[in-house]
Amino acid sequence: MADGHSLFGIHGAALALRSQRLSMLASNIANAATPNYKARDIDFDKALKLATQGRGTDAAVDNSVAYRVPVTPSLDGNTVELSTEQTLFAENAVQYRTTLAFLEGRIGTLKRALKGE
């Protein structure tokens, strides 16, 4: 992601991290009924800080993942609370789309500049 970071600043790293977080939250939702499944999430702020310090997004995610502590523990050991996961997924999806729209605008600007418009 280092190349994307230099061209798109913090937004390139943010998009990659939000994408990985969407996958993790989707996995939590998909495993809501799996006994002993432990819900995980990315500390986005920590991951973004690490990614912008040159660690790369994969290393940043690896160092920013934590297991979620449920409000109401399940008898089967599953820590997924569906309403929490769905809310976080929806919020992250909006943030992903916002970051993507910003980058699309930036790319459009760069294209026009290259064309001399």
N, C-alpha and C positions, 0 to 999 in steps of 0.2 A: 504494500500500500504506500510505500515511500514515494513512488512516482506520482500517484494520485494526490498525496498529501501536498506535494510542492505545487502542483497545478491548481488544485481545488481547495487548498487550505484545510482547515479542520473539518469541512463539510464532507470531504471524501472519506475520511476515517469514520465520521459519524454515520454515514450511510452504510458502510460495511458493518459497523457494530450494531446498528439498528436491525439490519438484515439477520445477523446471527442471533440477536435477541428474539426476533420474531420466530425463528426456527425453534429456539429453546422453549419459548412460551407455548408454541403450538405442540411441541412434544409433551409438555406438562398437561395440556388440555386433552391430548390424545390418550394419555395414561391415567386419566382421572379415576378409572375403576381398576387399575392394576395394583394388586396387593403389594405392599412394601415399596411402592415407587416413591422416590423422593424428588419433590419439585425443586427445580433449580432456576436461578435467575442471574442475570449479569448486573453488576453494579455499574451502570452506564457511565456515570461521572468518573469513576475510578478507571474504567477501561479506556475512556476517551483521553484522559490525562496520560495514561501509559502509552497509548497509540501515538499521541502527538509528541511524545518524548522519544520517538524512534523505535519503540519496541515492536511495532507491527500489530495489526489487529488480532491475529491469532494468539500471539503471546499475551496481548492485553486482555483478551477474553479469558484465556487460561488462568490469569492472575486475578480475575475479577468475578469469577463465578462462585456463588454461595448457594447452599441449600436453604430453601425457604422454611421458616419456622411457622407452622400452622397456628391459627387462632384456636381452632377446635381440632385436636388430634383425632384421627380416625382409628377405629378399632383394628383395622387390617394393616396399619402401619403406613398407609398412603398419606402423603402430606399435601396433595393437590387440593386446593379449595377452588372449585370451578369458577365461582363468581369473581374471586380475586384474579385468577389467571385470565379470564375473559376481559376484565376491565383493563388489566395491564397490557394485554395483547392489542386491544382497541386503541389505547393511548399511544402505544409504540407504533402502531400502523399509521396513525395520523402524523406522528413525528417523522416517520420514514417518508411518507408522501410529501411532507413539507420540505424536508431536506432534498429529496429527489427533484422537486419542482425548482428549488433554488439552483441546484446543479444544472438542470436543463436550461434555465435562464442564462446561467454563466456560460454554458457551452454555446448557446445561441449567440451570445455577445462575442465570444471568441471566433465563431464562424464568420460573423459579419465583419469583424476586424480583419480577419485573414483575406476576406473578399474585397476589402477596401470600401465597405459601405459606410 
